[in-house]
């Protein structure tokens, strides 16, 4: 029997003025929050549909937002509060909380599918680490057979050097890894044009509506 692989989804609550701040100039605060809500819903649905193991929605600043509770009811995912610290510390905590193999994803990649999650989980049967790079120099998924704190410490998150630095860490730790095909995520106003072309349903009907309720 194949080992089950936990999925940790890291998400920030879709609160106007605090969600997707780099998109506020293009969408307004409420529009950016509405898009964040859509992305969270899509990501949790994708993770749950993969059926490769337990799914935990790691919420920031906490798990009390109505959307997070709705995701628990609708998809049966567990809720957890993201701990203090930078993104690396929070990802490491999510991996450490898993009982065995774990995949960590954010909510910014509308191109991520259940097939990607299946392939990543299968890759961990033969490699210590699996990564799906992002075309902006970061990554949209990292999976580990066991926690590796050194992969997450001292990284300049949000920079285009994240994936390159991660490769250097993997080499220095002598970990085996495989990179899957590069995907894209939604971080800047420029990304909205691609989102409209490739995932138009995420841009309506709630885009521009206040989803902080």
HUCOR-V89797 format. One line per field, one symbol per residue. ss: DSSP state (h for helix, s for strand, l for the rest). psi: psi as a letter, one per 30 degrees, with the letter a starting at -180 (. if undefined). burial: I if it has 16 or more other C-alpha atoms within 10 Angstrom, else O. Layout:
# HUCOR-V89797
ss: ???
psi: ???
burial: ???
This chain:
# HUCOR-V89797
ss: lllllsssssssllllllllhhhhhhhhhhhhhhhhhhhhhhhhhhhhhhllllsssssslllllhhhhhhhhhhllsssslllllhhhhhhhhhhhllllssssllllllllhhhhhhhhhhlllllssssssllllssssssllllhhhllllllllllhhhhhhhhhhhllllssssssslllllhhhhhhhhhhlhhhhllllllllll
psi: kkkkjkkkjkkkkikkffkheffeeefleeeeeeeeeeeeeeeeeeeefehfakkkjjkkfagfkeeeeeeeeefgllklkklllaeeeeeeeeefflibkkkklagfjffkleeeeeeeeeeffflekkkjllfgfalfkkkkelkiefffkgkikflggeeeeeeeeeeffhkklkklkkalljeleefeeeeeefifffglffkfljgi.
burial: OOOIIIIIIIIIIIIIOOIIIIIIOOIIIIIIIIIIIIIIIIIIIIIIOIIIIIIIIIIIOIIOIOIIIOIIOOOOIIIIIIIOOOIIIIIIIIIIOIOOIIIIIIIIIIOIIIOIIOOIIIIIOOOIIIIIIIOIIIIIIIIIIOIIOOIIOOIOOOOOOIIOIIIOIIOOOOOOIIIOOOIIIIIOOOOIOOIOOOOOOIIOOIIIIIIOO
